[in-house]
Amino acid sequence: MKVVYVDNAATTAMSDVAIDAMTPYLKEVYGNPSSLHTVGQIAKEALDDARARIARCINCQPREIYFTSGGSEADNQAIRSAALNGARKGKKHIVTTAFEHHAVLHTLKKLEKEGFEVTYLDVHKNGLITAREVEAALREDTALVTIMFANNEIGTVLPIAEIGEVCRKYGVVFHTDAVQAVGHIPVDVKAQNIDMLSLSAHKFHGAKGVGALYVKSGIPLQTFVDGGAQERGKRAGTENLGGIASMAAALEYAVEHMKENNKKIQSLRDKLIDGLLKIPHSKLNGDRCSRLPSNLNMCFEGIEGESLLLLLDAKGICASSGSACTSGSLDPSHVLLALGLPHEVAHGSLRISLCEYNTQEDVEIILNEVPKVVDYLRNISPVWEELEKGAKPHLI
């Protein structure tokens, strides 16, 4: 049975480019970059080279890049740093959205317990907000605005440059969780007025367990992991040089081939959207245009998303119903609820996230199997029976 992997928002397969870049640092160049001897200094040169290459991909200075274990750590360090910097000036207010990744939301909840006040902006039904809405939420004591570049579940791309411009106007630090965006759509921290940015290698065919945090020069970064002088004293621990090398190579390749890859991926995505919308009582979640080329998130009324995923998996289709970080939860997606979808509809979601490795054959398999599985689940559902008999109104 052919396996159709369309869960690339959760993680991607490592590319040959990334594997080839990583391998020497697992075998030949195994030194500690902090060591003064020759073997260590060769490793240090490789670390500096990777930092410079990643910096070029998002248009910043190498000294503004700090390596982390991934996007979640980068989010935590950025948000806590900006919050503590603000608190020292008497500013303890933060602005975000209601549909951020839990790495952001859970960090903010902890900060609320420490006396910070957080404004959670509602998103529109199309999964977007405006810079004007961000501006209206700012206060004299606002220390930070943290808003994701692209949503990890529904794929909507937010107006980051405009939001950043507002933050710059009022002197407020602007952080963006760009884990789903970097390597997939153009990111330029200078042009888009970004002060802090989080990214993760395994979202663009790099290794798992490695990421980076961009921090604009002049913004104090609080130490998150103590115990050593690595990352200019801001993140202790011997650097994951192999993973970092893979991240640099994968990101360079992704940026270089972005235009051609996105043309192919978007064509596949649009064919899937058009085909799946033919299923009665289905809907696309998020704006059709302002979204990642790779993402489509659908709801099918009258079914449970978990059952849909398990039956699709039995047919070789690997998809998801939302964030992989909350896959153990039985609650409907907080992202879909933030769009105003009722619980009954939000429970029946399917996220398909593509990459350049997917094919027309993959799309045909999905379009053949998903309608059959949805139909099967509806036929055995008492909820669907009530909907069809008119005992309850259809919500889609």
Phi, psi and chi 1 to 4 in degrees:
 res  aa     phi    psi   chi1   chi2   chi3   chi4
   1 MET       -  131.2  178.4  173.7   59.5      -
   2 LYS   -71.4  133.3  175.1 -179.6  171.1   61.7
   3 VAL   -92.4  125.0  173.8      -      -      -
   4 VAL  -107.3  104.1  177.4      -      -      -
   5 TYR   -94.1  112.7 -175.9   81.3      -      -
   6 VAL  -133.1   48.1  -76.6      -      -      -
   7 ASP  -126.4   43.8 -163.5   17.0      -      -
   8 ASN   -72.9  -15.7  -70.5  -79.7      -      -
   9 ALA   -71.9  -24.1      -      -      -      -
  10 ALA   -79.0  -49.7      -      -      -      -
  11 THR  -166.9  157.7 -164.2      -      -      -
  12 THR  -113.4  157.6   57.5      -      -      -
  13 ALA   -70.9  141.1      -      -      -      -
  14 MET   -64.3  136.8  -79.9 -170.3   71.7      -
  15 SER   -81.3  161.0   64.4      -      -      -
  16 ASP   -60.1  -36.2  -70.5  -19.8      -      -
  17 VAL   -60.3  -44.7  168.1      -      -      -
  18 ALA   -69.4  -41.2      -      -      -      -
  19 ILE   -64.4  -44.3  -67.2  171.1      -      -
  20 ASP   -63.0  -36.1  -70.4  -15.7      -      -
  21 ALA   -72.5  -31.8      -      -      -      -
  22 MET   -79.0  -37.6 -175.7  178.2 -166.8      -
  23 THR   -54.7  -44.4  -57.6      -      -      -
  24 PRO   -59.3  -29.0  -23.2   33.9      -      -
  25 TYR   -86.7    1.3  -57.6  102.2      -      -
  26 LEU  -102.0  -17.0  -56.5  178.4      -      -
  27 LYS  -121.5  -62.7  -61.1  172.8   68.9  175.3
  28 GLU   -88.6  -49.8  -66.9   91.9   13.2      -
  29 VAL   -96.6   77.3 -173.7      -      -      -
  30 TYR  -104.3    7.1   49.5   79.7      -      -
  31 GLY   -69.6  161.5      -      -      -      -
  32 ASN   -85.1  123.1 -172.2  -36.9      -      -
  33 PRO   -60.3  -15.9  -25.3   35.9      -      -
  34 SER   -87.5   -9.2  -63.2      -      -      -
  35 SER   -76.2  146.4  -62.0      -      -      -
  36 LEU   -86.2  -15.1  -65.6  178.5      -      -
  37 HIS   -75.0  173.2   49.8   62.6      -      -
  38 THR   -59.5  -44.8  -58.6      -      -      -
  39 VAL   -60.7  -41.4  173.4      -      -      -
  40 GLY   -67.3  -38.1      -      -      -      -
  41 GLN   -72.0  -29.3  -71.2  -54.7  -66.6      -
  42 ILE   -63.9  -41.6  -68.1  173.0      -      -
  43 ALA   -63.8  -40.0      -      -      -      -
  44 LYS   -62.8  -39.7  175.3   66.3  162.4   54.8
  45 GLU   -63.0  -40.0  -70.8  175.8    4.1      -
  46 ALA   -66.1  -38.8      -      -      -      -
  47 LEU   -63.3  -45.0 -175.9   68.4      -      -
  48 ASP   -64.5  -38.2  -69.1  -16.7      -      -
  49 ASP   -64.1  -44.4  176.5   65.8      -      -
  50 ALA   -63.4  -39.9      -      -      -      -
  51 ARG   -62.1  -42.2 -163.7 -173.3  -51.8  -86.1
  52 ALA   -66.7  -39.5      -      -      -      -
  53 ARG   -67.6  -41.3  -68.9  158.6   63.5 -165.9
  54 ILE   -65.0  -41.7  -68.7  167.6      -      -
  55 ALA   -59.0  -41.7      -      -      -      -
  56 ARG   -62.1  -33.3  -77.1 -164.7  -65.2  -89.4
  57 CYS   -68.3  -25.1  -71.7      -      -      -
  58 ILE  -117.5    9.1   62.7  171.0      -      -
  59 ASN    64.0   57.4 -167.8   25.9      -      -
  60 CYS  -137.4 -179.1   70.4      -      -      -
  61 GLN   -88.4  145.8  -63.1  -61.5  -45.5      -
  62 PRO   -54.5  -36.4  -27.6   35.5      -      -
  63 ARG   -68.0  -10.5   65.7  178.0 -179.8  -85.6
  64 GLU   -92.7    1.4  -63.4  174.1  -44.1      -
  65 ILE  -104.3  127.7  -66.2  -69.7      -      -
  66 TYR  -121.2  129.5  -64.1   84.6      -      -
  67 PHE   -82.7  142.5  -66.3  121.6      -      -
  68 THR  -134.7 -176.7   68.2      -      -      -
  69 SER   -84.8   -4.9   63.9      -      -      -
  70 GLY   154.9 -170.9      -      -      -      -
  71 GLY   -66.9  -37.8      -      -      -      -
  72 SER   -64.5  -44.3  -67.4      -      -      -
  73 GLU   -64.0  -42.4 -178.3 -172.2  -30.4      -
  74 ALA   -60.8  -43.1      -      -      -      -
  75 ASP   -59.3  -47.9  -75.3  -19.2      -      -
  76 ASN   -59.1  -47.9  -86.0 -105.2      -      -
  77 GLN   -66.5  -41.2 -171.2  171.3   18.2      -
  78 ALA   -63.3  -49.3      -      -      -      -
  79 ILE   -67.5  -45.1  -68.9  167.7      -      -
  80 ARG   -67.0  -36.1  -66.0 -162.3   68.3   86.6
  81 SER   -63.6  -49.7  -67.5      -      -      -
  82 ALA   -63.6  -37.8      -      -      -      -
  83 ALA   -65.3  -46.9      -      -      -      -
  84 LEU   -67.6  -36.7  -66.4  175.1      -      -
  85 ASN   -61.5  -42.6  -67.0  -20.9      -      -
  86 GLY   -67.1  -39.8      -      -      -      -
  87 ALA   -60.8  -33.5      -      -      -      -
  88 ARG   -64.5  -21.0  -67.4 -167.2  179.0  103.3
  89 LYS  -104.4   10.1  -58.2  175.2 -177.2  177.1
  90 GLY    81.5   14.6      -      -      -      -
  91 LYS  -107.4  115.2  -63.3 -177.0  176.1 -176.2
  92 LYS  -131.8   33.6  -58.6 -170.1   72.9  173.1
  93 HIS  -117.0  138.1  175.3 -118.5      -      -
  94 ILE  -130.9  142.7  -60.3  169.9      -      -
  95 VAL  -115.7  133.6  176.7      -      -      -
  96 THR  -148.6 -169.4 -170.7      -      -      -
  97 THR  -116.2  164.1   72.6      -      -      -
  98 ALA   -77.0   -9.2      -      -      -      -
  99 PHE  -119.1   29.9   76.6  160.4      -      -
 100 GLU   -68.1  164.6  -63.4  -65.9  -48.0      -
 101 HIS   -64.5  151.4 -170.4  -81.6      -      -
 102 HIS   -65.0  -21.0  -79.6  121.2      -      -
 103 ALA   -60.9  -31.5      -      -      -      -
 104 VAL   -83.9  -50.8  169.8      -      -      -
 105 LEU   -62.0  -42.9  -65.8  177.6      -      -
 106 HIS   -68.5  -35.5  -71.5  178.0      -      -
 107 THR   -63.5  -41.9  -56.8      -      -      -
 108 LEU   -67.0  -37.1  -66.5  174.5      -      -
 109 LYS   -62.2  -38.8  -70.9  -61.6 -178.9 -175.1
 110 LYS   -65.8  -39.6  -75.2 -171.1  174.9 -177.8
 111 LEU   -66.0  -33.5  -73.6  171.5      -      -
 112 GLU   -61.9  -37.8  -74.9 -177.6  -66.3      -
 113 LYS   -68.2  -18.7  -66.2  178.0 -179.0  178.5
 114 GLU   -96.5    9.8  -62.6  171.0   18.4      -
 115 GLY   102.4    3.3      -      -      -      -
 116 PHE   -84.3  153.0  -71.8   84.1      -      -
 117 GLU  -112.3  131.8 -174.6  178.8  -11.3      -
 118 VAL  -120.3  130.4 -179.2      -      -      -
 119 THR   -98.4  120.5  -63.7      -      -      -
 120 TYR  -101.1  105.4  -63.0   90.8      -      -
 121 LEU   -71.7  133.9  -64.4  174.2      -      -
 122 ASP   -72.4  143.9  -67.8  -33.9      -      -
 123 VAL   -99.2  154.9  -65.6      -      -      -
 124 HIS   -73.5  169.0  -61.8  -77.9      -      -
 125 LYS   -60.6  -23.2  -70.2 -177.4  179.0 -179.3
 126 ASN   -88.3    4.7   64.6   -8.8      -      -
 127 GLY    81.3   24.0      -      -      -      -
 128 LEU  -126.3  160.1  -62.1  173.0      -      -
 129 ILE  -130.6  171.6   62.0  167.1      -      -
 130 THR  -115.6  157.3   67.1      -      -      -
 131 ALA   -62.7  -32.2      -      -      -      -
 132 ARG   -63.7  -37.4 -177.3  172.9  -64.5  179.6
 133 GLU   -66.9  -36.5  -70.9  165.4  -30.0      -
 134 VAL   -64.8  -44.9  174.9      -      -      -
 135 GLU   -59.1  -40.3 -176.0  173.1   16.3      -
 136 ALA   -67.1  -23.2      -      -      -      -
 137 ALA   -87.2  -12.7      -      -      -      -
 138 LEU   -71.1  146.9  -63.3  179.8      -      -
 139 ARG  -131.9  172.6  -53.0 -173.2  -34.1 -157.2
 140 GLU   -61.3  -29.9  -72.0  -67.0  -31.9      -
 141 ASP  -101.0   18.8   62.7  -20.0      -      -
 142 THR   -75.1  122.9  -58.1      -      -      -
 143 ALA   -97.1  -26.6      -      -      -      -
 144 LEU  -156.2  141.7  168.3   69.3      -      -
 145 VAL  -116.0  124.3  170.3      -      -      -
 146 THR  -126.0  110.8  175.7      -      -      -
 147 ILE  -137.6  130.5  -67.5  175.9      -      -
 148 MET   -66.1  149.7   65.2 -165.0  -21.0      -
 149 PHE   -72.8  -47.5 -154.1  119.1      -      -
 150 ALA  -142.6  136.4      -      -      -      -
 151 ASN   -72.8  136.8 -172.6  -90.5      -      -
 152 ASN   -73.8  -19.4   54.4  -59.3      -      -
 153 GLU  -100.5  -48.4  -67.5 -167.6   26.7      -
 154 ILE  -103.5   -5.9   61.6  171.9      -      -
 155 GLY    77.7    4.2      -      -      -      -
 156 THR   -67.3  140.4   48.1      -      -      -
 157 VAL  -102.6  121.7  178.4      -      -      -
 158 LEU   -86.8  160.0  -77.9   76.2      -      -
 159 PRO   -77.1   72.9   29.5  -36.2      -      -
 160 ILE   -63.9  -45.4  -67.6  -58.7      -      -
 161 ALA   -60.0  -41.7      -      -      -      -
 162 GLU   -69.1  -40.4  -68.7   83.1   -4.4      -
 163 ILE   -64.5  -42.9  -66.2  170.7      -      -
 164 GLY   -61.3  -37.2      -      -      -      -
 165 GLU   -63.8  -40.0 -173.5  175.4    3.2      -
 166 VAL   -62.9  -45.8  165.2      -      -      -
 167 CYS   -62.4  -40.0  -67.3      -      -      -
 168 ARG   -63.7  -39.6 -165.9   65.4   51.4   84.4
 169 LYS   -59.8  -38.3  174.6 -177.7  175.1 -178.0
 170 TYR  -101.4    5.0  -70.3   92.4      -      -
 171 GLY    69.8   32.3      -      -      -      -
 172 VAL  -105.4  135.0  176.0      -      -      -
 173 VAL   -66.1  134.9  172.4      -      -      -
 174 PHE  -118.4  116.7  176.6   42.6      -      -
 175 HIS  -110.4  140.9  164.0 -104.3      -      -
 176 THR  -130.1  131.2 -176.0      -      -      -
 177 ASP   -79.6  102.8  175.2  -14.0      -      -
 178 ALA  -106.9   25.6      -      -      -      -
 179 VAL   -57.9  -39.0  167.4      -      -      -
 180 GLN   -85.4  -12.1  -65.2  -68.8  -26.2      -
 181 ALA   -97.9  -44.4      -      -      -      -
 182 VAL   -60.5  130.1  170.8      -      -      -
 183 GLY    88.9   -7.8      -      -      -      -
 184 HIS  -119.9  -34.4  -58.6  -74.6      -      -
 185 ILE  -136.4  158.5   54.3  178.4      -      -
 186 PRO   -59.7  131.3  -25.4   36.0      -      -
 187 VAL  -129.0  123.6  174.4      -      -      -
 188 ASP  -138.4  103.8 -176.3  -37.6      -      -
 189 VAL   -64.3  -28.1  -64.3      -      -      -
 190 LYS   -76.5  -51.3  -68.9 -178.3 -179.9  177.6
 191 ALA   -65.3  -28.7      -      -      -      -
 192 GLN  -100.4   11.2  -66.9  162.6  -32.6      -
 193 ASN    57.6   43.7  -53.6  -60.0      -      -
 194 ILE  -100.0  132.7  -61.9  166.9      -      -
 195 ASP   -95.9  -35.4  -63.6  -45.9      -      -
 196 MET  -142.7  140.7  -52.1  174.4   90.1      -
 197 LEU  -146.2  136.6  175.5  146.5      -      -
 198 SER  -107.7  140.1  -51.9      -      -      -
 199 LEU  -143.9  162.1   63.3   91.2      -      -
 200 SER  -141.8  132.1 -173.5      -      -      -
 201 ALA   -65.3  -36.1      -      -      -      -
 202 HIS   -75.6   -1.0   75.9  106.8      -      -
 203 LYS   -87.8  -11.5  -57.3  -62.2 -172.8  178.5
 204 PHE  -132.9   42.0   46.7   80.6      -      -
 205 HIS    75.2   19.8  -58.0  -64.5      -      -
 206 GLY   -94.1 -172.0      -      -      -      -
 207 ALA   -76.9  154.5      -      -      -      -
 208 LYS   -78.0  156.8  -64.7  176.3 -179.1   63.8
 209 GLY    81.3   19.3      -      -      -      -
 210 VAL  -147.4  138.8   60.9      -      -      -
 211 GLY  -154.1 -167.7      -      -      -      -
 212 ALA  -151.6  155.9      -      -      -      -
 213 LEU  -125.1  123.6  172.9   62.1      -      -
 214 TYR   -91.0  131.1  155.1   74.1      -      -
 215 VAL  -132.0  118.8 -178.4      -      -      -
 216 LYS   -59.0  137.1 -175.8 -178.5  177.5 -177.6
 217 SER   -54.4  135.0  -66.6      -      -      -
 218 GLY   102.8  -16.4      -      -      -      -
 219 ILE   -92.2  118.5  -63.2  176.4      -      -
 220 PRO   -65.4  131.4  -18.7   31.4      -      -
 221 LEU  -105.9  124.5 -175.5   65.4      -      -
 222 GLN   -76.7  144.7  -56.8  -61.0  -40.9      -
 223 THR   -71.1  127.3  -59.0      -      -      -
 224 PHE  -101.8  -36.3 -166.2   67.2      -      -
 225 VAL  -123.1  117.7  179.8      -      -      -
 226 ASP   -91.7  157.1  -65.9  -54.4      -      -
 227 GLY   129.3   -2.9      -      -      -      -
 228 GLY  -168.6  172.5      -      -      -      -
 229 ALA   -98.5    8.9      -      -      -      -
 230 GLN   -63.6  159.2  -69.0   88.2   -5.2      -
 231 GLU    51.7   48.7  -63.6  -53.3  -68.0      -
 232 ARG    53.7   37.3  -60.8  179.9  -65.3  -69.2
 233 GLY    79.4    7.3      -      -      -      -
 234 LYS  -104.0   -7.1  -61.0  -55.5  179.9 -176.2
 235 ARG  -158.9   97.2 -158.0 -104.6 -173.1 -161.6
 236 ALA   -70.1  156.4      -      -      -      -
 237 GLY   118.7  136.2      -      -      -      -
 238 THR   -58.2  130.8  -57.5      -      -      -
 239 GLU   -66.0  144.0  -62.9   88.7  -10.7      -
 240 ASN   -80.6   79.0  175.0    6.9      -      -
 241 LEU   -63.3  -40.5 -175.4   53.7      -      -
 242 GLY   -61.8  -45.7      -      -      -      -
 243 GLY   -64.4  -40.1      -      -      -      -
 244 ILE   -64.6  -41.5  -70.1  167.9      -      -
 245 ALA   -62.5  -39.7      -      -      -      -
 246 SER   -65.3  -38.7   84.4      -      -      -
 247 MET   -63.5  -44.8  176.7  165.2   59.0      -
 248 ALA   -62.4  -45.2      -      -      -      -
 249 ALA   -66.6  -43.9      -      -      -      -
 250 ALA   -65.5  -39.6      -      -      -      -
 251 LEU   -69.3  -43.1 -176.3   53.8      -      -
 252 GLU   -57.5  -45.3  -79.3 -174.6  -29.2      -
 253 TYR   -64.7  -42.6 -172.2   88.2      -      -
 254 ALA   -62.3  -43.1      -      -      -      -
 255 VAL   -66.9  -41.8  170.2      -      -      -
 256 GLU   -64.9  -36.2 -178.5 -179.1  -10.0      -
 257 HIS  -105.9   14.7  -63.2  -85.9      -      -
 258 MET   -59.8  -46.4 -174.9  179.6  -65.8      -
 259 LYS   -62.8  -48.4 -172.1  172.9 -177.8 -179.8
 260 GLU   -69.1  -39.6   63.0 -165.7   77.1      -
 261 ASN   -64.8  -42.8  -76.1  -19.8      -      -
 262 ASN   -66.6  -32.9  -77.7   -8.5      -      -
 263 LYS   -61.9  -42.8 -177.4  178.4  179.6 -179.4
 264 LYS   -69.1  -47.7  171.9 -169.2  173.9 -177.9
 265 ILE   -63.6  -43.5  -65.4  167.7      -      -
 266 GLN   -64.2  -35.1 -173.2  167.8  -33.0      -
 267 SER   -63.0  -43.2  174.6      -      -      -
 268 LEU   -64.7  -43.3  -62.0  177.2      -      -
 269 ARG   -60.5  -46.3 -178.9 -156.2   68.8 -174.3
 270 ASP   -65.5  -35.1  -71.2  -13.8      -      -
 271 LYS   -65.9  -38.5 -175.2  173.8 -178.0  178.9
 272 LEU   -66.6  -44.3  -80.4  169.2      -      -
 273 ILE   -59.5  -49.8  -68.3  173.6      -      -
 274 ASP   -61.1  -39.2  -68.1  -22.8      -      -
 275 GLY   -71.8  -43.3      -      -      -      -
 276 LEU   -73.3  -27.1  -66.4  176.8      -      -
 277 LEU   -69.4  -11.9  -77.7  174.9      -      -
 278 LYS   -74.5  -16.8  -66.5  177.9 -178.4  177.2
 279 ILE   -69.1  126.6  -62.1  173.9      -      -
 280 PRO   -57.9  144.6  -22.9   33.0      -      -
 281 HIS    56.3   49.7  -57.2  -72.5      -      -
 282 SER  -126.0  159.1   63.8      -      -      -
 283 LYS  -150.6  151.5   73.7 -179.7  -61.9  -67.4
 284 LEU   -89.2  131.7  175.1   69.9      -      -
 285 ASN   -95.4  129.9  -62.2  -48.4      -      -
 286 GLY    95.5  160.4      -      -      -      -
 287 ASP   -61.4  137.1 -169.0   83.3      -      -
 288 ARG   -69.4  -34.0  172.8  104.7 -168.1 -147.9
 289 CYS   -94.9  -49.3  -62.4      -      -      -
 290 SER   -86.0   72.2 -175.0      -      -      -
 291 ARG  -147.9  162.8   68.5 -173.1  -52.4  120.2
 292 LEU   -61.3  144.1  -66.4  169.8      -      -
 293 PRO   -60.1  -22.7  -21.6   32.6      -      -
 294 SER   -96.0  -11.4   56.5      -      -      -
 295 ASN  -107.4  136.8  175.1  -74.7      -      -
 296 LEU  -140.9  136.9   61.4  143.3      -      -
 297 ASN  -128.5  119.8 -173.2  -58.6      -      -
 298 MET  -117.1  151.8  -55.2  -74.6  -61.3      -
 299 CYS  -119.9  137.4  -84.6      -      -      -
 300 PHE  -120.5  116.8  -54.9  101.2      -      -
 301 GLU   -67.5  143.7 -169.1  174.5   10.4      -
 302 GLY    88.3    8.2      -      -      -      -
 303 ILE  -132.6  166.1   67.5  167.3      -      -
 304 GLU  -102.3  131.2  -71.3  -74.7  -23.1      -
 305 GLY   -60.1  -36.6      -      -      -      -
 306 GLU   -63.3  -43.8 -175.8  176.0   10.0      -
 307 SER   -63.8  -39.8  -60.6      -      -      -
 308 LEU   -60.0  -45.4  174.8   62.0      -      -
 309 LEU   -64.3  -42.3  -67.6 -179.4      -      -
 310 LEU   -65.8  -40.5  -68.2  173.4      -      -
 311 LEU   -70.5  -36.8  -70.2  174.9      -      -
 312 LEU   -66.2  -39.2  -70.8  176.3      -      -
 313 ASP   -61.1  -38.1 -176.3   55.4      -      -
 314 ALA   -63.4  -21.9      -      -      -      -
 315 LYS   -98.7    7.6  -64.7  177.1  179.6  -65.5
 316 GLY    88.9    9.5      -      -      -      -
 317 ILE  -101.8  117.2  -60.4  172.5      -      -
 318 CYS  -102.8  104.3  -56.5      -      -      -
 319 ALA  -129.8 -163.4      -      -      -      -
 320 SER  -150.4  173.7   69.5      -      -      -
 321 SER  -110.1    0.0   58.7      -      -      -
 322 GLY   167.6 -148.0      -      -      -      -
 323 SER   -66.9  133.9  172.3      -      -      -
 324 ALA   -65.5  -21.7      -      -      -      -
 325 CYS   -73.2  -12.6  -59.8      -      -      -
 326 THR  -124.6   24.6   56.9      -      -      -
 327 SER   -65.0  -19.9   59.9      -      -      -
 328 GLY   -85.4   -3.2      -      -      -      -
 329 SER   -89.2  141.1  173.3      -      -      -
 330 LEU   -92.2   -5.7  -65.0  177.4      -      -
 331 ASP   -76.2  149.8  -64.4  -32.4      -      -
 332 PRO   -66.5  158.8   22.9  -32.9      -      -
 333 SER   -58.2  130.5  159.9      -      -      -
 334 HIS   -65.7  -24.7   74.5  -74.6      -      -
 335 VAL   -68.0  -47.1  171.5      -      -      -
 336 LEU   -68.4  -36.0  -62.1 -176.4      -      -
 337 LEU   -65.9  -35.0  -65.6 -179.2      -      -
 338 ALA   -64.4  -25.4      -      -      -      -
 339 LEU   -78.4   -8.0  -58.8 -173.5      -      -
 340 GLY    94.9    9.0      -      -      -      -
 341 LEU   -72.2  138.4  -65.4 -179.1      -      -
 342 PRO   -67.8  156.1   19.4  -27.9      -      -
 343 HIS   -54.4  -41.0  -79.8   64.9      -      -
 344 GLU   -61.3  -35.4  -52.6   93.8  -58.2      -
 345 VAL   -80.8  -42.6  173.5      -      -      -
 346 ALA   -61.2  -28.4      -      -      -      -
 347 HIS   -66.8  -23.4  -94.3  -61.6      -      -
 348 GLY  -100.9   48.6      -      -      -      -
 349 SER  -100.6  155.5   65.0      -      -      -
 350 LEU  -140.4  121.8  173.3   67.9      -      -
 351 ARG  -106.0  125.0  179.8 -176.3   70.6  176.3
 352 ILE  -115.7  122.8  -68.5  174.1      -      -
 353 SER  -126.7  120.4   44.5      -      -      -
 354 LEU   -96.1  169.5  -55.0  161.0      -      -
 355 CYS  -146.1  179.7   77.4      -      -      -
 356 GLU   -66.7  -12.8   63.7  -89.8   29.2      -
 357 TYR   -80.4  -16.7  -59.1  159.3      -      -
 358 ASN   -73.1  156.5  -70.4  117.2      -      -
 359 THR  -129.8  170.2   64.7      -      -      -
 360 GLN   -60.5  -35.6  -69.2  -74.3   -9.8      -
 361 GLU   -61.8  -40.9 -178.3 -173.5    5.5      -
 362 ASP   -58.3  -44.9  -67.0  -18.9      -      -
 363 VAL   -62.2  -43.1  169.5      -      -      -
 364 GLU   -63.4  -38.7  -65.0  -60.3  -25.6      -
 365 ILE   -63.8  -45.6  -68.7  171.8      -      -
 366 ILE   -62.1  -46.1  -66.6  168.4      -      -
 367 LEU   -67.3  -22.8  -69.3  178.1      -      -
 368 ASN   -81.9  -40.1 -178.3   56.1      -      -
 369 GLU   -88.7  -39.1  -63.0  -64.8  -15.3      -
 370 VAL   -60.6  -47.1  171.0      -      -      -
 371 PRO   -59.8  -36.4  -25.2   35.8      -      -
 372 LYS   -67.1  -41.9  -68.4 -169.1  -68.3 -171.8
 373 VAL   -68.0  -43.0  172.1      -      -      -
 374 VAL   -60.1  -44.3  169.8      -      -      -
 375 ASP   -62.6  -42.1 -171.2   54.0      -      -
 376 TYR   -62.3  -46.6  168.9   78.0      -      -
 377 LEU   -65.5  -36.9  -70.8  172.5      -      -
 378 ARG   -67.1  -37.2  -74.9  173.4  170.5  173.8
 379 ASN   -66.6  -23.8  -74.4  -24.6      -      -
 380 ILE  -104.9    8.9   62.1  173.0      -      -
 381 SER  -100.2  122.0  167.7      -      -      -
 382 PRO   -65.5  -28.5   20.3  -30.2      -      -
 383 VAL   -64.9  -44.4  172.8      -      -      -
 384 TRP   -65.3  -36.1 -178.7 -108.8      -      -
 385 GLU   -62.1  -41.2 -175.2  177.8    2.7      -
 386 GLU   -65.4  -39.0  -70.7 -178.9  -29.5      -
 387 LEU   -64.3  -45.0  -69.7  168.6      -      -
 388 GLU   -69.1  -30.7  -72.6  -65.0  -86.6      -
 389 LYS   -84.6   -6.2  -71.8 -177.5  176.7  179.2
 390 GLY    87.0    7.1      -      -      -      -
 391 ALA   -67.3  -29.9      -      -      -      -
 392 LYS  -131.0  148.3  -68.5 -177.6  177.7  179.9
 393 PRO   -78.2  146.0   29.3  -34.7      -      -
 394 HIS   -67.7  140.1  -81.5  -72.9      -      -
 395 LEU   -99.1  -14.2  -61.7  175.0      -      -
 396 ILE  -118.1      -  -61.4 -179.8      -      -
